[in-house]
Amino acid sequence: MTIDKKQTGTELTVALRGRLDTTTAPQLELELQNSLQGVESLIFDFSALEYISSAGLRVLLYAQKVMNRQGKMVVRGANDMIREVFDITGFVDILTIEE
């Protein structure tokens, strides 16, 4: 998985490419721990993300909890398979998901 970050003021966009799974989730969590201070708007761009596992969902939950305290978080561009995972797990009720 590759992580591309772009920050503009207090808005951080994190674009993920590849698979967010048990192997790559710790890398994303570390990146977020080092990047979220002062961020008021976190945008995940999933347009190039192919797969997400429960480990990836846990990292999204972590990010959502942080952003609930300091701003907002949005997930954009998730493919049908990832959207189905969000539906089945109930994450559609936790996350803000946009096209």
N, C-alpha and C positions, 0 to 999 in steps of 0.2 A: 504494500500500500504506500502511496505517496501522499504527503500532506503539503498543500500549498496554502500559506497564510498571507492575507493582505489586510493591513490595518489602515483605516482612515479615521483619524480622530479617536473617538470612543467606540467605533464600529469595527469589529473583527470578522472577516469572512474566512472560513476554513473550508477549502475544497479538498475532498478526498477522492482518490483514484485507486481502484482495485478492490481488495477485500478487507472489511473490518471484522476481524475474528480474534480468537484467543491469542494468536501470535502477534497481531498488530495493535490490538486494543491498548496494551500498556504504553506503547509509543504515543498514541493519541492522547491518552490520559496525562502523560508527562508533558506533552506539548501544551495542553490546556492549562495544567497547573502553573506553567511558566508564562502563560500568555493572557490570562483572564483578568489580572488586576487592572482596574480602571476601565474595563470594557463595559459599556452599557447596552450594546447591541451585538449579539453573537449570531452569525448566519452560517449554517452548515450548507455547503453546496454538494449535494449527493449525485449530481448529474453524471458523474463518471464512476460512482460507487457501484460495484457489481453484486456485493453480498454483505450482509450484516448478521452476526451471530449474537447469542445472548451476552457474550463478553462485550461486544460493541454496544449493545443496548444499555449495559451497565454504565459505560462511559458517557453515553448520552444522558442517562439519568443523573449522573454526577454533574454534568455541565448544566442541566436544567435546574438542579438545586442551587448551584452557584448563581446562575443568572436570575433565579427568582428573587434573590436578595439584592442584586445590583442592576437589573435591567430586564432585557427580553432576549429570547432565543427563538430562532426560526430554522426549520429544515426545509430546504428547497431542492427540487429536481430529483426526488427519489423515484426509482423505477417501480414498475408494478410489483415485482417480487418483494422489494423492500417495503413498499406500502402494505402489502399483504402481511408481512411480519409485524408491522406496526398495528394493523387491525387485529390480528390474532392475539397479540400480547397486551392489547389495551393501551399501547403507547399513543394511539390517536387521541386519547383523552388527556394525555400528559403533555404532549408536544404540540407546538404550532407548526403545522405542515402546510407548505404552499407548493404550487405547481412548479 
